[in-house]
């Protein structure tokens, strides 16, 4: 199936028609080319043509990616847990931390790792989120080099469809 991003628009000049003036819009997708036939010359034709061009060009735009800051946590202690690896005992210092969110591990004001938060526990219970001022345990997906005093920045990535 051909997607809108793969289509290449082709537009031509209006041609004179015998008596009927109006809009006939027939669209067919052949290969990776979008064919649209517009017959007539009136305001609705021009509006339809402009709308179609905007739709095709909007589909070609890459989505905008934004980071939404959730919170910071400071590592107070590092624990070695068998079958799990290293777990950071943390206190959330700002905002909140959410399980499954993206994280940055910051050591001496330098980002040393970016990844995913795989585990978020509070009192041995798996929790969805932990608010500022509370302590929790965190583990990272595929990363074990954590130290006491490191800062964990938690954020989410939003993708926003761009339009013209």
Number of C-alpha atoms within 10 A of each C-alpha: 7 12 8 17 15 15 19 14 15 11 12 8 7 11 10 11 11 6 7 9 12 15 17 12 13 10 11 10 12 10 11 15 15 18 17 18 15 21 19 18 15 11 11 12 17 14 11 14 17 12 12 14 15 14 15 18 17 17 19 16 13 13 14 10 12 11 12 11 16 17 20 22 28 21 23 17 16 18 14 11 9 7 6 10 13 19 22 24 20 23 22 22 18 16 15 20 29 21 20 19 16 21 26 19 24 18 16 9 9 11 14 13 16 16 16 19 22 16 18 23 19 16 9 9 10 13 14 13 15 21 17 15 13 13 20 26 23 22 21 24 11 11 14 14 11 23 16 15 16 22 26 28 22 28 21 15 12 12 12 11 12 13 13 8
